[in-house]
Amino acid sequence: MTVTQAAAVDAPQPSASAGRSVASAAAAKNWKLPRLAVMPLGDSITHGAGSSNESGYRGELWNRLASHTDHLDFVGSKRNRKLPDLDHEGHWGWRIEGLSNNIDRWLPAAQPNVVLLHIGTNDLNDNYQVDTAPRRLGALIDKITSAAPGMTVLVSSLVPSATAETQGRIEQFNAAIPRLVSERRAKGLHVGFVDMGEVTTQDLDDDVHPKDSGYVKMAEAFSNGIARAAADGWIRQSVDIKSGPPIRKSPPGDYRVDINGDGAADYLVVHENGSVKAWINKGGDGRGGWEGFGTFATGVGEPGDKVRFADINADGKADYLTLQDDGVVRAWINNGGTGHGGWHEQGAFALAIGEPGDRVRFADINGDGKADYLALQDDGVVKAWINNGGTGHGGWEEFGTFATGVGEPGDKVRFADINADGKADYLTLQDNGAVKAWINNGGTGHGGWLGIGNIATGIGEPGSKVRI
């Protein structure tokens, strides 16, 4: 079903005076634009999982679009496989919420004039808040059009699933999409519907990902949608896009930085190139002093501001992690450090879950000795994933909301075990250096919290200088 056909079914056809006249079939076939900047936006299906070259529909779509524009550009923060243009925003495993959390940063950086949106498969396959999925999709569309009112947004139905339970949810979700589109078109927005109904379970590589035949059909559907939008005069050569919010800097500090497993936190200096020098804590100045360790890590090619430390395998020693802007984490297991037993590369420790990297924290919230993956929101709410070994080594268990917040913004929140029970507690750090604490009795929905008030009144130094 083309963009215009969806409108004919679900809403009165927009008039020519609204700038969206019905284009002739010839115009839809012979359209031409000076510039076409397309953002493929979605999850692993947009990334290309299941296709023989992992390009999904993007490679075939490029071939179909190239002759219709003087300048074709696929845009986005991700790049993969062999294509004329590798850029996209297909994020493996992400749900609708993940795109919503990041879209206001991606749009200004990429400057598309067309967004192709296929998202919701992971929400439905995971049975995650299914009843609210259409509303959350609508909110994502609104975020795009609020940031860029002139943007052409083509929203597709989801391809099918080979699993009966998931397919039932997909059918319910797909039925709601034309209404979401029509409501926004009625407001004069360039939001269109693209029907992926030609993709069948015979076109799947597994339960949810198409194989090459399915991706060819997706490319045809998106190509027809773009053609209709172009012929109707929707696609502007350039679109005004509001700047996203300023990039927040993660507060420095790491959780339980013990590099030799003796239980005492050591003193580390992380350089701009990611290399680390260390001094072993023998009690501190006047209490046993410090022992120079020398180079603890030579770096892995990532800048120092992406380096974190946490014990991810419960051996008592802090491991070396790199945290990417999209929340992906890679890990090197500390076998003693450079010159003292070396490192073991684990590879991907955590795939992205839809939260930007500046919101990610590491802390052991259940007392099993392994650092868990936390996403700290601007309002102090914390979501958590329990570390059962990490990606490829036992996986992750979604905990849900670990803390609902206490009325303090996220940039004041810290995590530390203040009562020696092995579980990280929730602290808020004030501008004057004072600290308030809530004891972790299991977290929200799992035993709750005990507020104990101030645990430190400050020493005359500002909170920006304090670490726990």
Secondary structure, DSSP 8 states (H G I E B T S, - for coil): --HHHHHHHHS----GGGT-----HHHHHS--BS-EEEEEEESHHHHTTTSTTS-THHHHHHHHHGGGBSSEEE--SEE-SSSS--EEEE-TT--HHHHHHHHHHHHHHH--SEEEEE--HHHHHTT-SGGGHHHHHHHHHHHHHHH-TT-EEEEE-----SSHHHHHHHHHHHHHHHHHHHHHHTTT--EEEE--TT--GGGBSSSS-B-HHHHHHHHHHHHHHHHHHHHTT---SS----------------S---SSSSSS--EEEE-TTS-EEEEEEEEETTTTEEEEEEEEE---SS-GGGEEEE-SSSSSS-EEEEE-TTS-EEEEEEEEETTTTEEEEEEEEE---SS-GGGEEEE-SSSSSS-EEEEE-TTS-EEEEEEEEETTTTEEEEEEEEE---SS-GGGEEEE-SSSSSS-EEEEE-TTS-EEEEEEEEETTTTEEEEEEEEE---SS-GGG---
